[in-house]
Amino acid sequence: MDGKRILLIVGGGIAAYKLPQLIRLMRADGLAVTPVLTRAGAQFTTAMTLSVLAGEAAHEGLFDIAKEAEIGHIQLSRNADLVVVAPATADLMAKMAQGLADDLASTLLLATDKRVLIAPAMNVRMWQHPATGRNLQTLRGDGILTVGPDEGDMACGEFGPGRMAEPEAIMTAIRAALADEPLRLTQAVQVPRGPLLGRHVIVTSGPTHEPIDPVRYIANRSSGAQGTAIATALRDLGARVSFVTGPASIAPPEGVDVIRVETAREMREAVSEALPADAAVMAAAVADWRVTNAGARKIKKDGSGKPPALEMTENPDILAWVSGLHKRRPALVVGFAAETHEVIENATAKRQRKGCDWIVANDVSPATGIMGGTENAVTLIRDGGAEEWPRMGKDAVARRLAKEIAEALT
């Protein structure tokens, strides 16, 4: 790639700290690099730093008389073999999608006749916002190439998709773009879209652990597989998902806000903090009881042969609490009923008792193998009656339920 020229446009984001490494990688590949700083980009790195690393002067202002005598912004945009925008902030992406040109960077992007590769970087909420999703779809439709973003910890303390791709990944995308291999560049990015775009859904999942002492606890056999599958399916339909999970044996999905809890009381608090939401899917197998006299130290045998006397009390009823909210009640509340006998009758009574809109009932008696297994056989109970679904994989159940939720909310 010796002799190829990269026009590097630097947006205003903390991810700009990765640019020195990216410039080094480009120079090591024999690429010439011309940096261009936006006004916001100059708050995170300096023209001096980029100039020294690139071996060329970094450009900042559109109205530089000496350069504009030769229509400098046109020359910059045409002399490059590839334009790379890193970090590509939500603001820069919006300007690109709308064709705005109010500074040097946006003018170059509008004036260029070369291919453009962007490395998005922004807060997870900004990345998942419907406006960003629309802009990204527009850019991709215009032929803009993308790499990333990655998922991980944000500088703001949040977690999710929105981190700029690592320099090595961007370098791989640059090589592919210069070699005219566009298909490799779009596989890493997941475009927010779908009927639930802009909707917020809370999903609870897994068991809760109610301590007896620091070593022992009361729990159930829930693996969290069904709740995880539901969160994944809702995410894939474009929803922003707050995933409140107990100590499940299944890893949480990517691309959702994961809130980990242990006890029923912690789960209720997490759900409260996640509100407001458009829908709540209460798939967690919450323990009905907790020990009020849980030991601060491991309870030891006393030689009498008698078990310790455990005092029990009811845990908060999270489903009934969410269903009974007034101003903050989600438009759709979906409960789950894991039953071992008289499934439809017990689940129907539970729906009426709890006040939720839908109940997903299933038979978890040991012979079914459903509790902790990979398949499920459910009946969806709502105002229109009970709809029995055939036995299928938990992922398939989740996709069907997510589709029903999308239809109810749109």
C-alpha positions in Angstrom: 0.0 0.0 0.0 3.0 2.3 -0.3 2.1 5.7 -1.8 -1.6 5.5 -0.8 -2.9 8.5 1.0 -5.4 8.6 3.9 -7.3 11.7 4.9 -8.0 11.2 8.6 -10.8 13.2 10.0 -10.8 13.3 13.8 -14.2 13.8 15.6 -14.7 15.0 19.2 -14.6 12.0 21.4 -12.4 10.5 24.1 -11.7 7.7 21.7 -9.3 10.1 20.0 -6.7 8.8 22.4 -6.4 5.8 20.2 -5.4 7.8 17.1 -1.6 7.9 17.7 -1.5 4.1 17.6 -3.7 4.1 14.5 -1.5 6.7 12.7 1.6 4.6 13.6 0.0 1.5 12.1 -0.9 3.4 8.9 2.6 4.8 8.6 4.1 1.3 9.2 2.0 0.1 6.2 3.5 2.8 4.0 0.5 5.0 4.0 0.7 8.8 4.0 -1.7 10.4 6.5 -3.2 13.9 6.4 -5.0 14.7 9.7 -8.0 17.0 9.9 -9.3 18.1 13.3 -12.9 19.2 14.0 -13.4 21.9 16.6 -14.6 19.3 19.0 -11.7 16.9 18.1 -9.2 19.6 19.1 -10.5 19.3 22.6 -9.3 15.7 22.9 -6.0 15.8 21.0 -3.8 18.4 19.4 -2.8 19.4 15.9 0.8 19.3 17.1 0.5 15.6 18.2 -1.1 14.5 15.0 1.3 16.5 12.8 4.3 15.0 14.5 3.0 11.4 14.2 1.8 11.8 10.7 4.7 13.8 9.4 2.3 16.3 7.8 0.6 19.4 9.0 -2.8 18.8 10.6 -5.6 21.0 9.2 -8.3 22.6 11.4 -9.9 25.6 9.8 -11.9 25.9 6.6 -11.0 29.5 5.9 -7.2 29.3 5.7 -6.5 32.0 3.1 -3.2 30.6 2.0 -4.7 27.2 1.3 -8.0 28.4 0.0 -6.3 30.3 -2.7 -6.0 26.9 -4.4 -9.4 25.7 -3.0 -7.6 23.7 -0.4 -10.6 21.8 0.9 -11.3 20.4 -2.6 -7.7 19.4 -3.1 -7.5 17.6 0.3 -10.7 15.7 -0.5 -9.6 14.7 -4.0 -5.9 13.8 -3.3 -6.8 11.1 -0.8 -7.3 7.4 -1.7 -9.5 6.9 1.3 -11.2 9.1 3.9 -11.2 7.7 7.4 -13.4 9.3 10.1 -12.3 8.2 13.6 -13.9 8.7 16.0 -17.1 9.2 14.1 -19.3 10.9 16.6 -23.1 11.0 16.5 -22.8 14.7 15.5 -20.5 13.9 12.6 -22.6 11.0 11.4 -25.7 13.3 11.5 -23.9 15.9 9.4 -22.8 13.3 6.9 -26.3 11.9 6.6 -27.8 15.3 6.1 -25.1 16.7 3.8 -24.2 19.6 6.0 -20.9 21.4 5.4 -20.3 24.1 8.1 -16.6 23.3 8.9 -13.6 21.9 7.2 -14.3 18.2 8.1 -17.9 18.2 7.0 -17.0 20.1 3.8 -14.3 17.6 3.0 -16.8 14.7 3.5 -19.3 16.4 1.2 -16.7 17.3 -1.4 -14.9 14.0 -1.6 -15.2 11.6 -4.5 -13.3 8.9 -2.7 -14.5 6.1 -0.5 -15.2 6.9 3.2 -14.7 4.6 6.2 -16.2 5.6 9.6 -15.4 4.2 13.0 -18.4 5.2 15.2 -17.8 6.1 18.8 -20.4 7.4 21.3 -22.4 6.7 24.4 -24.4 3.5 24.3 -27.7 5.5 24.5 -26.6 7.8 21.6 -25.7 4.7 19.6 -29.1 3.0 20.3 -31.1 6.2 19.6 -33.5 6.0 16.7 -31.9 9.1 15.1 -28.5 7.5 15.0 -30.0 4.3 13.6 -31.6 6.3 10.8 -28.4 8.2 10.1 -26.4 5.0 10.0 -28.8 3.4 7.6 -28.6 6.4 5.3 -24.8 6.4 5.4 -24.6 2.8 4.6 -27.1 3.3 1.8 -24.8 6.0 0.4 -21.9 3.5 0.4 -20.2 4.6 3.5 -18.1 1.8 5.0 -18.2 1.1 8.7 -16.0 -0.6 11.3 -17.3 -1.2 14.8 -18.4 0.0 17.3 -17.3 -2.4 19.9 -19.1 -3.2 23.2 -17.6 -2.5 26.5 -17.1 0.0 29.4 -17.7 3.6 28.5 -15.8 6.6 29.7 -19.1 7.8 31.3 -19.3 4.6 33.4 -22.0 2.9 31.3 -21.6 -0.4 29.4 -22.7 -1.4 25.9 -22.1 -0.9 22.2 -20.5 2.4 21.3 -16.8 2.0 21.9 -14.6 2.9 18.9 -13.1 -0.1 17.3 -9.4 -0.8 18.2 -6.7 0.6 16.0 -5.8 -2.9 14.7 -9.4 -3.5 13.6 -9.6 -0.1 11.9 -6.3 -0.9 10.2 -7.7 -4.1 8.9 -10.8 -2.3 7.6 -8.5 0.3 5.9 -6.6 -2.4 4.1 -9.8 -4.0 3.0 -11.2 -0.7 1.7 -8.0 0.1 -0.3 -8.2 -3.4 -1.7 -11.8 -2.9 -2.7 -13.3 -5.5 -0.3 -16.4 -3.7 1.1 -18.2 -6.8 2.4 -15.7 -7.4 5.1 -16.3 -3.9 6.6 -19.9 -4.1 7.5 -20.1 -7.4 9.3 -18.9 -6.1 12.6 -21.5 -3.3 12.9 -25.0 -4.0 14.1 -27.3 -1.3 12.9 -30.1 -0.4 15.4 -33.4 -1.0 13.6 -36.6 -2.9 13.8 -40.2 -2.4 15.0 -39.1 -1.8 18.6 -36.5 0.9 17.7 -36.8 3.7 20.3 -38.7 1.4 22.8 -37.4 0.5 26.2 -38.1 -2.9 27.6 -37.2 -4.3 31.0 -36.6 -8.1 31.2 -36.0 -9.9 34.4 -34.3 -13.3 34.3 -32.7 -16.2 36.2 -33.3 -17.2 39.8 -32.7 -15.2 42.9 -30.5 -16.5 45.8 -31.9 -15.8 49.3 -29.1 -16.3 51.9 -29.4 -18.6 54.8 -25.9 -17.8 56.0 -22.7 -16.6 54.1 -22.4 -20.1 52.6 -25.9 -21.4 51.9 -28.9 -20.0 50.2 -32.5 -20.8 48.9 -32.8 -20.9 45.2 -34.5 -22.8 42.3 -33.5 -24.6 39.2 -33.9 -21.7 36.7 -30.9 -21.4 34.3 -32.0 -18.0 33.0 -32.0 -19.4 29.4 -35.5 -18.2 28.5 -35.1 -14.7 29.9 -31.7 -14.4 28.1 -33.3 -15.5 24.8 -36.2 -13.0 25.3 -33.8 -10.1 25.9 -31.8 -11.1 22.8 -34.9 -11.3 20.6 -36.2 -7.9 21.8 -32.7 -6.4 21.2 -32.7 -7.8 17.7 -36.1 -6.0 17.0 -34.4 -2.7 18.0 -35.5 -2.3 21.6 -33.2 -0.9 24.3 -33.3 -3.6 26.9 -32.6 -3.3 30.6 -31.7 -6.9 31.6 -32.1 -7.5 35.3 -30.6 -10.9 36.0 -30.1 -13.0 39.1 -27.2 -15.4 39.3 -28.0 -17.4 36.2 -25.9 -20.1 34.6 -26.4 -18.6 31.1 -24.2 -15.6 30.2 -26.2 -12.4 29.5 -26.6 -11.3 25.9 -24.5 -8.6 24.3 -26.0 -5.3 23.4 -28.2 -4.9 26.4 -27.9 -3.1 29.7 -27.0 -5.8 32.2 -28.0 -5.2 35.9 -26.8 -8.1 38.1 -28.6 -8.9 41.3 -28.7 -11.7 43.9 -31.9 -11.4 45.9 -35.6 -10.6 45.2 -35.3 -7.3 47.1 -32.3 -6.3 44.9 -34.2 -7.3 41.8 -37.2 -5.1 42.8 -34.9 -2.2 43.4 -33.2 -2.7 40.0 -36.5 -2.8 38.2 -37.6 0.4 39.9 -34.4 2.2 38.9 -34.8 1.0 35.3 -38.3 2.4 34.9 -39.9 4.0 33.0 -40.3 1.5 30.2 -42.7 0.7 27.4 -42.9 -3.0 28.4 -41.7 -5.3 31.2 -41.2 -9.0 30.7 -40.9 -10.6 34.1 -39.3 -13.9 33.3 -37.2 -14.3 36.4 -38.0 -17.2 38.8 -38.0 -15.1 41.9 -37.9 -16.9 45.2 -41.2 -16.5 47.1 -39.6 -16.6 50.5 -36.5 -15.4 52.3 -34.9 -16.2 55.6 -35.4 -13.3 58.1 -32.9 -14.7 60.6 -30.1 -15.4 58.1 -26.8 -16.0 59.9 -24.0 -13.6 59.6 -21.6 -16.5 60.0 -21.9 -20.1 58.8 -24.5 -22.0 60.8 -22.7 -25.0 62.4 -24.2 -28.3 63.6 -24.6 -28.2 67.4 -24.5 -32.0 68.0 -28.2 -32.2 68.8 -29.2 -33.7 65.4 -31.8 -31.0 65.0 -31.8 -28.6 62.0 -31.6 -24.9 62.7 -34.9 -23.1 63.0 -35.3 -20.8 60.0 -37.8 -18.0 60.2 -39.3 -17.2 56.8 -41.1 -14.2 55.3 -42.5 -13.4 51.9 -40.4 -11.7 49.3 -41.7 -8.6 47.5 -44.1 -9.6 44.6 -42.3 -7.8 41.8 -44.8 -8.7 39.1 -47.8 -7.5 41.1 -45.9 -4.3 42.1 -45.0 -3.4 38.5 -48.6 -4.2 37.3 -50.1 -2.0 40.1 -48.0 1.1 39.3 -49.9 4.1 38.1 -47.8 6.8 36.5 -44.8 4.6 35.9 -46.6 1.4 34.8 -45.3 0.1 31.5 -47.9 -0.1 28.7 -47.4 -3.9 28.6 -46.6 -6.1 31.6 -45.8 -9.8 30.8 -45.6 -12.3 33.6 -44.5 -15.9 33.7 -46.1 -18.8 35.5 -44.0 -21.9 36.0 -46.5 -24.6 37.1 -46.3 -28.3 37.8 -50.1 -29.1 37.6 -53.3 -27.5 36.4 -51.1 -25.1 34.4 -53.8 -23.1 32.5 -56.1 -22.7 35.5 -53.3 -21.7 37.9 -51.7 -19.3 35.4 -55.1 -17.7 34.5 -55.7 -17.1 38.2 -52.2 -15.7 38.6 -52.8 -13.2 35.8 -56.0 -11.9 37.5 -54.3 -11.8 40.9 -51.2 -10.0 39.8 -52.9 -7.6 37.4 -50.5 -8.1 34.5 -51.6 -7.9 30.9 -50.2 -11.3 29.7 -49.0 -14.5 31.4 -46.7 -16.9 29.7 -47.5 -20.3 31.3 -45.4 -23.4 31.1 -45.3 -26.9 32.7 -42.1 -27.3 34.6 -42.8 -30.7 36.2 -39.7 -32.9 36.2 -40.9 -35.1 33.4 -41.0 -32.2 30.9 -37.3 -31.4 31.3 -38.1 -27.7 30.7 -36.7 -26.2 33.9 -33.0 -25.8 33.0 -33.4 -27.4 29.6 -33.1 -26.0 26.0 -36.8 -26.3 25.0 -40.1 -24.8 26.2 -43.8 -25.4 25.7 -45.8 -22.4 26.7 -49.3 -21.0 26.6 -49.8 -17.3 26.2 -52.8 -16.1 28.2 -54.3 -12.7 27.7 -57.7 -11.0 27.3 -58.4 -12.9 24.1 -58.0 -16.3 25.9 -55.2 -18.9 26.0 -53.1 -19.6 23.0 -51.1 -22.8 23.3 -47.8 -22.8 21.4 -46.0 -26.0 20.3 -42.9 -27.2 22.0 -39.9 -25.5 20.5 -36.5 -24.2 21.4 -36.3 -21.4 23.9 -34.8 -19.1 21.3 -37.8 -19.7 19.1 -40.2 -19.0 21.9 -38.4 -15.8 22.6 -38.6 -14.6 19.0 -42.3 -15.4 18.8 -43.0 -13.6 22.1 -40.9 -10.6 21.0 -42.9 -10.4 17.8 -46.1 -10.4 19.8 -44.8 -7.6 22.0 -43.7 -5.5 19.0 -47.2 -5.9 17.5 -48.8 -4.8 20.8 -46.6 -1.7 21.1 -46.8 -0.5 17.5 
